[in-house]
Every structure is written in structure tokens, then in C-alpha cells.
Amino acid sequence: MSILSSLGRIATEFSAARARYQTERAIRSLPIELQKDIGWPEASDTKTGTRNGIGSWAGAK
């Protein structure tokens, strides 16, 4: 694997992560009722009053 292909792979992964972050941020800016309507998984987690980030389910139980 060459250095250029490694850099290209890293840039692609970074771009995908940034797109996921921006999507999550846009969905979280919606009212809770709309989040529930579209099935956002953490919208129903109201008993603690906080919402954790994506991947917070790992090891939480």
C-alpha cells in the first residue's frame, strides 16, 4: 500500500465521519416530537433528561 492510497483512505474516512456528525447535529436540532416521528433512537430516552452521543450504548448496560 502506498502512502498516497493510505492518505486517500484516511481522507475518505474523515469525510464520512464528518458527514455522520453533521447529520446527527441536524437531527438533534429538531424538536423531540419530530425526532420521535422519524424514529431517532435516543429521542425516547427522557427518564434521565440527557441524550448521549452515538455509540454511547456500547458498554452502558
C-alpha positions as CSV (number, residue, x, y, z in Angstrom):
1,M,0.0,0.0,0.0
2,S,1.4,3.3,-1.0
3,I,1.4,6.5,1.1
4,L,-1.0,8.2,-1.3
5,S,-3.5,5.4,-1.1
6,S,-3.3,5.5,2.7
7,L,-3.8,9.2,2.8
8,G,-6.8,8.8,0.4
9,R,-8.3,6.2,2.7
10,I,-7.8,8.4,5.8
11,A,-9.4,11.4,4.0
12,T,-12.4,9.3,2.9
13,E,-12.9,8.0,6.5
14,F,-12.6,11.6,7.8
15,S,-15.2,12.8,5.3
16,A,-17.6,10.1,6.2
17,A,-17.2,10.8,10.0
18,R,-17.8,14.5,9.4
19,A,-21.0,13.8,7.4
20,R,-22.3,11.5,10.2
21,Y,-21.6,14.2,12.7
22,Q,-23.3,16.9,10.7
23,T,-26.3,14.6,10.2
24,E,-26.6,13.8,13.9
25,R,-26.3,17.5,14.7
26,A,-29.1,18.4,12.3
27,I,-31.4,15.7,13.7
28,R,-30.7,16.7,17.3
29,S,-31.7,20.3,16.4
30,L,-35.2,19.1,15.5
31,P,-37.9,19.2,18.2
32,I,-38.2,16.0,20.3
33,E,-41.6,15.2,18.7
34,L,-40.1,15.2,15.2
35,Q,-37.2,13.1,16.4
36,K,-39.7,10.5,17.7
37,D,-41.7,10.6,14.4
38,I,-38.6,9.7,12.4
39,G,-37.5,7.1,14.9
40,W,-34.4,8.7,16.2
41,P,-33.3,6.1,18.8
42,E,-32.4,8.4,21.6
43,A,-35.5,10.6,21.5
44,S,-37.4,8.3,23.8
45,D,-34.6,8.4,26.4
46,T,-36.2,11.1,28.6
47,K,-36.1,9.5,32.0
48,T,-32.5,10.7,32.5
49,G,-33.1,14.1,30.9
50,T,-29.9,13.8,28.8
51,R,-29.1,12.4,25.5
52,N,-25.8,10.7,24.9
53,G,-23.8,10.6,21.7
54,I,-23.8,7.9,19.0
55,G,-22.2,4.8,20.3
56,S,-23.0,5.5,23.9
57,W,-24.9,2.3,24.1
58,A,-21.7,0.3,24.0
59,G,-21.0,-0.9,27.5
60,A,-23.7,1.2,29.1
61,K,-25.7,-1.8,30.2
